[in-house]
Amino acid sequence: MLSIRDCLDYCDLTDDEVALIAEHEGIPDVAAAQIVCGMVQTPEGVLVLTGYMQDLIERATQRGDFDRAERAKNVCARFMADHPLPH
């Protein structure tokens, strides 16, 4: 049986990336990992995931949680570097 770590390693995802998606969707990290591993396989999925992360950055900024917004920006930047969209 594959562990969540195996799944994340296979999809080239970090715990922080999955945690952001779990937070955005209001689901446990394990469920988010399963969903994200599938989504990251397509450009459309990467675009949606990037949007989720940017949404969390915006929400954190709006409520004045600038530390959280900065952490989310860093996670999003790494995700975008690891999963670039074709032009």
C-alpha positions as CSV (number, residue, x, y, z in Angstrom):
1,M,0.0,0.0,0.0
2,L,1.3,3.5,-0.8
3,S,1.6,6.0,1.9
4,I,0.7,9.7,1.6
5,R,4.4,10.4,1.4
6,D,4.8,8.0,-1.5
7,C,2.0,9.8,-3.3
8,L,3.4,13.2,-2.7
9,D,6.9,12.2,-3.8
10,Y,5.5,10.7,-7.0
11,C,3.6,13.8,-7.8
12,D,6.5,16.1,-6.7
13,L,4.4,17.9,-4.1
14,T,5.2,19.2,-0.7
15,D,3.3,18.8,2.6
16,D,2.9,22.6,2.6
17,E,1.3,22.6,-0.9
18,V,-1.2,19.9,0.1
19,A,-1.9,21.7,3.4
20,L,-2.8,24.9,1.5
21,I,-5.2,23.0,-0.8
22,A,-6.7,21.2,2.2
23,E,-7.3,24.5,3.9
24,H,-8.8,26.0,0.7
25,E,-11.2,23.1,0.3
26,G,-11.9,22.5,4.0
27,I,-10.8,18.8,3.8
28,P,-8.2,16.7,5.5
29,D,-4.7,16.6,4.2
30,V,-5.0,13.0,3.1
31,A,-8.0,13.7,1.0
32,A,-6.4,16.8,-0.5
33,A,-3.2,14.8,-1.4
34,Q,-5.3,12.3,-3.3
35,I,-7.1,15.0,-5.2
36,V,-4.0,17.1,-5.9
37,C,-2.0,14.2,-7.2
38,G,-4.5,13.8,-9.9
39,M,-4.9,17.5,-10.7
40,V,-1.2,18.2,-10.9
41,Q,-1.0,15.8,-13.9
42,T,-2.7,18.3,-16.3
43,P,-2.1,22.0,-17.2
44,E,-5.8,22.7,-16.3
45,G,-5.3,21.1,-12.9
46,V,-2.2,23.1,-12.2
47,L,-4.0,26.2,-13.1
48,V,-6.8,25.5,-10.7
49,L,-4.4,24.6,-7.9
50,T,-2.5,27.8,-8.5
51,G,-5.7,29.7,-8.3
52,Y,-6.6,28.1,-5.0
53,M,-3.3,29.1,-3.5
54,Q,-3.6,32.6,-4.8
55,D,-7.1,32.8,-3.3
56,L,-5.7,31.9,0.1
57,I,-3.0,34.5,-0.2
58,E,-5.7,37.1,-1.0
59,R,-7.9,36.0,1.9
60,A,-5.0,36.1,4.4
61,T,-4.0,39.6,3.2
62,Q,-7.6,40.9,3.4
63,R,-7.9,39.8,7.0
64,G,-4.5,41.3,7.9
65,D,-2.7,37.9,8.4
66,F,0.4,39.0,6.6
67,D,2.6,36.3,8.0
68,R,0.2,33.6,6.7
69,A,0.0,35.4,3.3
70,E,3.8,35.5,3.0
71,R,4.1,31.8,3.8
72,A,1.3,31.0,1.3
73,K,3.1,33.2,-1.3
74,N,6.3,31.2,-0.8
75,V,4.5,27.9,-1.1
76,C,2.7,29.1,-4.2
77,A,6.0,30.3,-5.8
78,R,7.6,27.0,-5.3
79,F,4.6,25.2,-6.7
80,M,4.6,27.4,-9.8
81,A,8.4,26.8,-10.2
82,D,8.0,23.1,-10.0
83,H,4.8,22.9,-12.1
84,P,5.2,25.6,-14.8
85,L,2.3,26.2,-17.2
86,P,3.0,26.0,-20.9
87,H,2.7,29.3,-22.8
